[in-house]
C-alpha cells in the first residue's frame, strides 16, 4: 500500500539533494523546451486575461490546479521515455475536482497563515508543494494529498524551504527579463519540483527509487 510506504518515509526520513533536483529539472525542461514554453504562454495568458476581466482570483483558483498539473503530467511522461502530445498538458482537467479543491484550500490556508504573523503562511506554502503530484500520481483525494505533502516536507522542512527560495528567485529573474523569461523559468521550476517528488516520494513508493510503475 502506498500509505504504508509514505508513512515509513515520514518516520524514517530521507536525503534531500537540491542540486540533483535542479539539474534533473533543467534537463527535463530542455528536452521538451518548445512545448513547455508554449504551454507556459497559455498558462500566463489565461491568468492575465482573468485579471483584466475582473474575475481574476476566482478564475485562477478554478483553473490553476488542473493547469499546474499539466506541467507534472508531461514531465512524468518524459521521465518514462515517452513523447507526450501537446494535449497531455490538459490532462489535469480529467481529475478537475480534487485539483480544484486542493488549490482552493491551499490558497485559503496559506492566506490565513500569512495573516497570522506571516511565518505560518510561509510554512504552509512550502509544506503543500507536493499536493498536486500526490493527487495525480498516487490518486490521493485533495485532503489526504495536502496532509501527505505537509507531513513529508515537514520531515525535512529547512532544505525544502531553501529549495523553494531558489525556485522563487529563478522565477523572479524571469520576471525581470521583461516578463518573457517566466515562460522559461516557470516550466523549468515545475520540472525541478517533479524531480524532487520523483526522487523522494517515488523512491519510497517503489523502494528501488525508480517509481516507474506507480507514477505511470
N, C-alpha and C positions, 0 to 999 in steps of 0.2 A: 504493500500500500504506500502511495506517495506520502500520506500524512505521517506514517511511522518514520519514514526516511527523513522527512523535513524536521520532525521533532528531534531525531537523532542529530541532525545537522545543528539545530539550535542548541542542544545540550552540549555537544562536543566541540562546537566552534569550527572554524575553517580559516585557511590562509586567504589573504587579500592581496592581489597583485595589480596595483593601479597601472603600472607601466604596461603590463601584458594586455589589459583591457583597452587601453588607449591605442596600442599598436594593432591589436586584432580589429578593433572597431574601424580604424583608418583603412586597413587593408580591405575589409569587407565593403566599406563605403566606396573605396576607389575601384573595386572590381565591378561595380554596378552604378558608376557615377552619374551617367545621364539620366536614367530613370529616377534615381534618388533625388536629384536636383529638380527634375520636372515635377515630381510629387510634392516636394517641399514648396515649390511655387504655387501649386494648387492649394496646399495646406495654408500657406500665408495669405493667398488671395481670398479664401473663404473667411479667414479671421478678419482681414482688413475690410472686406465687404460687410461683414456683420457689424463691425464698428461704425462704419459710415451710415448704415441704415438705422442705427439706433437700437437694434436688437442685440447688440454686442455680447454682453456677458452671458445672457441666456442662450443665445445661439451657439456660442463656443462651448458652453458646458454640455449642450446636447450632442454636438458632433465631434468634439475633440478627442473623446475617449476612443471611439472607433477609428478616427483618423490617425491618432498616435499608434494604435495597434498595427496599422499598416506598415509602419517602419519596422516593427519587430517581426511581423509575419514574413516580409520579404527577406529580411536579414537571415531568418531561420532557414528559408529555402536556399539561400546562398551557402550557408554552412553545410547543408545537406547535399551540396553539389548539384542543385537544381538550377535551372534558368527560369526565374519567375516571370510570368507575363505581367504587364503593367496593371491589369485589373486585380492582381493579388494584393495591391496596396489597399484595396477597398474591402477586403475580406472581413475586416473587423465589424462591418455593418451586419454581418450574418449572426454575430453574437452581440447585437446592439445593446440590449437591456442591461446586462451586468457591467459592460464597459461604461455605459452612461451613468449608472448608479454609482459605480466606483469613482468616476471622475467628479460627479456631483458631491459625494460625501468627502472625498479627499480635499476638494476645494473649500467646502464649508469648514471642515475641521482645521485645515491649515489657516484659513482666515481668522477663525475664532482663536486659534492658538497664537497667532501673530498679535491679536489684540491683547492677549494676556502676557504682556512684557516681552513679546517677540520670540523669545527662546523656544517656547512650546511650538510655535509655528514653524520655526526652522527645523526642529526635531521631526515633526510630522511630515514636512515636505521631503526630507531626506528618507525617513523611515518607510514612506509609502512608494518609493521608487520602483519596486518590483511588482506592484499591484497588477498592472496590466499584463505583464508576462505570466503571472500566476493564473490569470483568467484565461489567456489564450492557450498556453501550452500544457497546463496541468488541470484545466477545466474547473477551477475553483469558482464558487459564486463570489459576488462582489465583496461581501463582508469577510469571508474566510480568506480571500486573496489579500485584502487590506491587512488583516491580522497576521497572516503568514509573512507578508513583506515586512511589516513592522518588527516582528519578532526576530526574523533572520537578520535584518540590517542592524537592529539594536545590539545584537551579539557582537558586532564589530563596527560600532557606530562611528568612531572617530576617523578611521580610514575612509569610510563611506562619505563622511562629511567633506573630507579633503577632496575626494573624487568628484563630488557634486560641485564643489567650489571651482575645480578645474574646468568642469563642463560648462558652468556658468561663465567663466572667463573666456572660454573658447567662443561661446555664442555672443558674448559682449564684443569681442573682436569682430565677429561677423557683422554686428550692428554698426560698428564704427566704419566699416567698409561700405558706406552709403546704404547700408541695409541689405545690399545684394549678397554680401558674404554669408548671411544667415541661411541662404539657400544651400550652402555647402556645409556650414557648421552644424545646422540643426539635424540633418540626417546622419552626419558623421557621429554626433554625440549620442544619438539613439542607438547607433551601431555599437558604440562603446558600452552603453548600459546593457544591451543584449549580451555582449561578450562577458560582462560581469555575471549576469544571470546564468548564462550557459555554464560558466566555469563553477560557480558556487552552488546554485540550486540544481542545475542539470547534472553536475558531477555527483551530487549527493543522491539524486533520484536514480541515476544509472549505476552508481557505485564504482564504475570504471572511468567516470569523468567525461565520457563522450556524449551522454544524454541523447544518443541518436534516436532510439525508438520512442522515447517518451515526449520528445518535442516535435515530432513529425505531425 
